[in-house]
Amino acid sequence: MVSLKSNGLRVLVVSQHFWPETLRINEVVLSLRACGVDVEVLTGQPNYPKGEIYDGYSATGVGSKRHPLGYMIHRVPVVPRGGGGALRRMANYGSFVLSALLFAPRLTRGRPYDVIFVYAISPILQGLPAAFLKLLKRAALVIWVQDLWPDSLESTGYVRNKAALAAVAALTGFIYRRADLLLAQSRGFVQKIRESAGRRVPIAYHPNPGDIALVERSPAAPSSLAMEPDCFNVVFAGNLGSAQALETVVACAETIADPLIRIIFVGAGSRATWLREETARRGLRNIELAGQYPAEAMPAIFAQASALLVTLRRADSLALTIPSKIPSYLAAARPIIGALDGEGADLIRDAEAGLAVPAEDSAALASAILEMRNLPAARREAMGAAGRAYFDQHLAPGALAQDLVRHFHEALGRSRQGRT
């Protein structure tokens, strides 16, 4: 059995988005460092989710700088996402791939790595510079698949042309086959990844961990977001994008007559403007758009929530996905209401952490919110406690980081064996 200790592992994380953008990979890096792994990051200029380059950064900037905690971040130029239109999004994806191919060899010159680790949210295209760096550095390549391509493109409606989808499928398979190990964030992903990758590349299930802030910080601290204590506050936290079926939540809110039930969105994304305009157009007073908050603010925000909300569109690929917010919701020990299908709904039910109804069913979602509100407070607290117990047993960041180290050692062993 491979040791869970790092044994001096040197890992380059490739992720188009990284700190100060708020994504789970930021905390995975911290957990790996806590295990003794020497981590560096290759990423773009921060612009997610609003599509605007953050203050203090430049779209054309290229260079390396240490994170305040001491590890190195290598940044390459990108075309910012802008308002999220298809052409601008494609330019954003493509610019990172081209910039990483062009600048990463210089930025990482003289820096050896044992493992190139891709945090493969969309786009999977970032696996291309990672595969190149694998050859350049004679390292193992591990890809952690967070979104299924081309399935996610089709299910969100960004690409409908069959020829284009077939081309993306071929490219996805090419990237997968360059890996020494593929990790799936959901058990439901495994077979779909196998269909693209073929039989040679090993595939393992590795779920997303919960939010470290929810484990290490006390929710008793004052919150920067105040909620009405007399209301039943349903909090939706995270990306406001096309996959989140925001239309379902708006339609649900319109059918709930009780003025003491409020749905509070904490986050940002490509559909935030639509959500704000649609809420105003319908005159909905029970929806609040609170904006985006840093990770360290979330424990206090979640602690005020009467329940936490997760939604997804109805699509075969999304039914195989476990939204990354669910582990964080479980860690927060608050009851969960889900309007989604498949793996995510099953997780909520298996953890006995809340109520799950079908995706895009606004009437069922409204009924679930009313049902949750009418439950005895002790029953809701028991749901939250059950969710936290499930999190501690299956999704705790420290334990999953140790599993990730073990995966790295196994991939490195295969890579070295393949070179002999």
C-alpha positions in Angstrom: 0.0 0.0 0.0 1.3 3.5 -0.9 2.2 5.7 2.0 -0.2 8.6 2.7 2.7 10.9 3.4 3.9 13.3 0.7 7.5 11.9 0.6 8.6 15.2 -0.9 6.1 15.3 -3.8 6.4 18.3 -6.0 3.1 19.1 -7.7 2.2 21.8 -10.3 -1.6 22.5 -10.2 -3.0 23.7 -13.5 -6.2 25.5 -13.2 -7.4 28.4 -15.4 -9.0 29.9 -12.3 -7.4 30.3 -8.9 -7.1 32.6 -5.9 -8.2 35.4 -5.5 -11.1 33.8 -7.5 -13.2 31.6 -5.2 -13.0 28.0 -6.2 -12.6 24.7 -4.3 -9.1 24.2 -5.7 -7.8 27.0 -3.6 -8.5 25.0 -0.4 -7.4 21.7 -2.0 -4.0 23.4 -2.4 -4.0 24.4 1.3 -4.9 20.8 2.3 -2.1 19.3 0.1 0.4 21.7 1.7 -0.7 20.6 5.1 0.2 17.1 4.0 3.7 18.3 3.2 3.3 18.5 -0.6 5.4 21.2 -2.4 2.7 22.9 -4.5 2.9 25.5 -7.2 0.1 26.7 -9.4 -0.2 27.7 -13.1 -3.2 29.9 -13.7 -4.6 32.8 -15.6 -5.3 36.4 -14.6 -8.3 36.5 -12.2 -11.6 37.5 -13.8 -14.2 35.0 -12.6 -17.2 35.2 -12.1 -17.9 38.8 -13.2 -15.7 38.6 -16.3 -13.6 41.7 -15.3 -9.9 41.5 -14.5 -9.4 42.0 -10.7 -7.8 45.2 -9.4 -4.1 44.9 -9.2 -3.9 42.4 -12.1 -3.6 42.9 -15.9 -5.1 40.8 -18.7 -1.7 40.8 -20.5 0.3 40.2 -17.4 2.7 37.3 -17.2 4.9 36.3 -14.3 5.4 34.4 -11.0 4.6 35.6 -7.5 4.4 34.0 -4.1 1.0 33.7 -2.5 0.8 35.3 1.0 1.1 31.8 2.4 4.4 31.2 0.6 3.7 29.0 -2.4 4.4 30.1 -6.0 1.7 31.1 -8.5 2.6 31.4 -12.2 0.2 33.6 -14.1 -0.3 33.9 -17.9 -2.4 36.3 -20.0 -6.1 35.7 -20.7 -8.9 37.4 -22.5 -11.4 38.2 -19.7 -14.8 36.5 -19.9 -16.7 39.8 -20.2 -20.5 39.4 -20.0 -20.3 35.7 -20.7 -21.3 35.6 -24.4 -20.3 32.5 -26.3 -17.6 34.2 -28.4 -16.1 36.0 -25.4 -16.1 32.8 -23.4 -14.4 30.9 -26.2 -11.7 33.6 -26.4 -11.3 33.3 -22.6 -10.8 29.5 -22.8 -8.5 29.6 -25.8 -6.4 32.4 -24.6 -5.5 30.5 -21.4 -4.5 27.4 -23.4 -2.4 29.3 -25.8 -0.8 31.5 -23.1 0.0 28.5 -20.9 1.6 26.7 -23.9 3.6 29.7 -24.7 4.7 31.0 -21.3 4.6 28.1 -18.9 7.9 26.6 -20.0 9.7 29.9 -19.3 7.8 30.5 -16.0 8.7 27.0 -14.7 12.2 26.7 -16.2 14.4 24.8 -13.8 11.6 23.8 -11.6 11.1 20.0 -11.5 7.7 18.5 -10.7 6.6 14.9 -10.0 3.0 15.5 -10.9 1.0 17.8 -13.1 -2.4 18.1 -11.5 -5.3 19.5 -13.6 -8.4 20.9 -11.8 -10.6 20.2 -14.8 -13.6 22.5 -14.4 -14.7 23.7 -17.8 -12.9 23.9 -20.1 -11.2 20.5 -20.4 -8.9 22.3 -22.9 -6.6 23.3 -20.0 -5.5 19.7 -20.1 -3.6 20.5 -23.4 -0.8 22.6 -21.8 -0.8 20.2 -18.8 -0.1 17.3 -21.2 2.7 19.3 -22.8 4.2 20.1 -19.4 4.0 16.4 -18.5 6.4 15.6 -21.4 8.6 18.6 -20.7 8.9 17.9 -17.0 8.8 14.1 -17.3 6.1 14.1 -14.7 2.9 12.2 -14.1 -0.4 13.7 -15.3 -3.5 13.5 -13.1 -6.7 15.1 -14.3 -9.5 15.7 -11.8 -12.7 15.8 -13.9 -15.2 18.3 -12.6 -17.4 18.8 -15.7 -18.1 16.3 -18.5 -17.2 17.6 -21.9 -18.9 17.9 -24.4 -22.0 16.9 -22.3 -21.9 20.1 -20.2 -21.6 22.3 -23.3 -24.7 20.7 -24.8 -26.7 20.6 -21.6 -26.1 24.3 -20.8 -26.9 25.3 -24.4 -23.6 26.9 -25.2 -23.0 24.5 -28.1 -25.7 22.8 -30.2 -23.9 22.0 -33.4 -23.5 18.3 -33.6 -20.2 18.5 -35.6 -18.7 20.9 -33.1 -19.8 18.6 -30.2 -18.2 15.6 -32.0 -15.0 17.6 -32.4 -15.0 18.5 -28.7 -15.6 14.9 -27.8 -12.6 13.8 -29.9 -10.4 16.4 -28.3 -11.6 15.4 -24.8 -10.7 11.8 -25.5 -7.3 12.9 -26.7 -6.6 14.8 -23.5 -7.9 12.0 -21.2 -5.6 9.5 -22.9 -2.6 11.6 -22.1 -3.2 11.2 -18.4 -1.7 8.6 -16.0 -4.7 8.8 -13.8 -8.2 10.3 -14.2 -10.2 11.3 -11.1 -14.0 11.7 -11.2 -15.7 14.1 -8.8 -18.8 11.9 -9.0 -19.2 8.1 -9.2 -21.7 8.8 -12.0 -18.8 10.3 -14.1 -16.7 7.1 -14.2 -18.5 5.3 -17.0 -18.8 8.5 -19.1 -15.1 9.2 -18.7 -14.3 5.6 -19.6 -16.2 6.0 -22.8 -13.9 8.9 -23.8 -10.6 7.7 -22.3 -10.7 4.1 -23.4 -9.4 1.2 -21.2 -5.8 2.1 -20.7 -6.0 5.0 -18.3 -7.1 4.2 -14.7 -10.1 6.1 -13.3 -10.8 6.6 -9.6 -13.6 8.4 -7.7 -12.4 11.4 -5.8 -15.1 13.7 -4.5 -14.9 17.4 -3.8 -14.2 18.3 -0.2 -16.2 20.7 1.8 -15.1 24.3 2.6 -12.1 24.5 5.0 -13.6 27.7 6.4 -16.6 25.8 7.6 -14.4 23.4 9.4 -11.8 25.7 10.9 -13.8 28.9 11.6 -16.5 29.5 14.1 -19.9 30.5 12.7 -20.5 32.5 15.9 -18.6 35.5 14.5 -20.6 38.5 13.5 -21.9 38.2 9.9 -21.4 40.9 7.3 -24.8 39.9 5.8 -27.7 40.4 8.2 -30.9 38.3 7.7 -34.3 38.9 9.2 -34.4 36.7 12.3 -38.2 36.3 12.1 -38.1 35.0 8.5 -37.5 31.5 7.1 -34.3 32.3 5.2 -33.4 30.0 2.4 -29.8 30.7 1.2 -28.5 29.8 -2.3 -24.7 30.2 -2.3 -22.3 30.0 -5.3 -22.3 30.5 -9.0 -25.3 32.1 -10.7 -25.0 30.5 -14.1 -27.1 28.7 -16.7 -26.6 25.3 -15.2 -28.2 26.4 -11.9 -31.8 26.6 -13.3 -32.5 30.0 -11.8 -35.7 30.2 -13.7 -37.0 27.4 -11.4 -36.2 29.4 -8.3 -37.8 32.6 -9.6 -41.0 30.7 -10.6 -41.0 29.0 -7.2 -40.6 32.3 -5.3 -43.6 33.7 -7.3 -45.9 30.9 -6.0 -44.9 31.3 -2.3 -47.3 33.7 -0.7 -45.9 33.7 2.8 -43.9 37.0 3.2 -41.9 35.5 6.0 -40.2 33.1 3.6 -37.2 34.7 1.8 -34.7 33.3 -0.8 -31.3 34.9 -0.5 -28.7 34.5 -3.3 -25.1 34.8 -2.2 -22.8 34.8 -5.2 -22.3 36.1 -8.7 -22.2 34.7 -12.2 -23.2 35.1 -15.8 -27.0 35.1 -15.0 -26.9 37.5 -12.0 -28.1 40.4 -14.2 -30.9 38.4 -15.6 -31.9 37.3 -12.1 -31.9 40.9 -10.8 -34.0 42.1 -13.8 -36.4 39.2 -13.6 -36.9 39.6 -9.9 -37.7 43.3 -10.5 -40.0 42.7 -13.5 -42.1 40.2 -11.5 -42.1 42.4 -8.4 -40.8 39.7 -6.2 -40.1 40.9 -2.7 -39.1 37.5 -1.3 -35.9 37.3 -3.3 -32.7 39.1 -2.2 -29.5 39.3 -4.2 -26.8 39.8 -1.6 -23.8 39.7 -3.9 -20.6 37.8 -3.5 -18.8 37.3 -0.2 -15.3 35.8 0.6 -15.0 32.2 1.8 -14.2 33.4 5.3 -17.6 35.1 5.6 -19.6 32.0 4.7 -19.7 30.2 8.0 -21.5 33.2 9.7 -23.8 33.5 6.7 -24.7 29.8 6.6 -25.2 29.9 10.4 -28.1 32.3 9.9 -29.8 30.2 7.2 -32.9 28.3 8.0 -32.1 26.1 5.0 -29.6 25.9 2.2 -30.7 25.6 -1.5 -29.0 23.9 -4.4 -30.6 23.7 -7.9 -29.5 22.3 -11.3 -31.0 22.1 -14.8 -32.6 18.9 -16.0 -29.9 17.2 -18.1 -28.3 13.7 -18.2 -24.8 15.1 -17.7 -25.9 17.3 -14.7 -27.6 14.4 -13.1 -24.2 12.7 -12.9 -22.7 15.8 -11.2 -22.4 16.5 -7.5 -22.4 20.4 -7.2 -19.4 21.5 -5.2 -21.6 23.5 -2.9 -23.2 20.3 -1.4 -20.2 19.3 0.6 -20.0 22.8 2.0 -23.7 22.8 2.8 -23.2 19.5 4.7 -20.3 20.9 6.6 -22.4 23.9 7.6 -24.8 21.6 9.5 -27.9 23.3 8.1 -30.8 21.4 6.4 -30.6 21.3 2.6 -33.3 21.7 0.0 -32.3 20.5 -3.5 -34.1 20.7 -6.9 -31.9 18.4 -8.9 -31.7 14.9 -10.3 -29.3 12.0 -9.9 -26.1 12.0 -7.9 -26.6 15.3 -6.1 -30.2 14.4 -5.0 -29.0 10.9 -3.9 -26.3 12.4 -1.7 -28.8 14.7 0.1 -31.0 11.7 0.7 -28.2 9.3 1.7 -26.9 11.8 4.2 -30.5 12.3 5.5 -29.6 16.0 5.3 -32.7 17.5 3.8 -35.3 17.3 1.0 -34.7 16.7 -2.7 -37.2 17.2 -5.5 -36.8 16.8 -9.3 -34.8 19.4 -11.3 -36.7 22.3 -12.9 -39.9 21.5 -10.9 -40.8 24.9 -9.4 -44.0 23.6 -7.8 -42.2 20.8 -6.1 -39.5 23.1 -5.0 -42.1 25.5 -3.4 -43.7 22.6 -1.7 -40.3 21.4 -0.3 -39.6 24.9 1.0 -43.0 25.0 2.7 -42.5 21.5 4.1 -39.1 22.4 5.5 -40.5 25.6 7.1 -43.3 23.6 8.7 -41.0 20.9 10.2 -40.3 21.2 13.9 -37.1 23.1 14.6 -35.6 20.0 16.2 -36.2 18.0 13.0 -34.4 20.6 10.9 -31.5 20.6 13.4 -31.3 16.8 13.2 -31.1 17.0 9.4 -28.2 19.5 9.7 -26.4 17.3 12.2 -26.8 14.3 10.0 -25.3 16.2 7.1 -22.3 17.3 9.2 -21.8 13.7 10.3 -21.8 12.5 6.7 -19.3 15.2 5.8 -17.0 14.3 8.6 -17.0 10.7 7.6 -16.7 11.0 3.8 -15.8 14.6 2.7 -13.5 16.1 5.2 -10.7 18.1 3.4 -7.8 16.6 5.4 -8.7 13.0 4.7 -9.4 13.7 1.1 -6.1 15.5 0.7 -4.4 12.3 2.0 -6.3 10.3 -0.5 -5.1 12.7 -3.2 -1.5 12.2 -2.2 -2.0 8.5 -2.5 -3.4 9.0 -6.0 -0.4 11.1 -6.9 2.0 8.4 -5.8 0.2 5.7 -7.7 0.1 7.9 -10.9 3.8 8.7 -10.5 4.6 5.0 -10.2 2.7 4.2 -13.4 4.4 7.1 -15.2 7.9 6.0 -14.2 7.1 2.4 -15.1 5.9 3.5 -18.5 9.2 5.3 -19.1 11.4 2.2 -18.3 
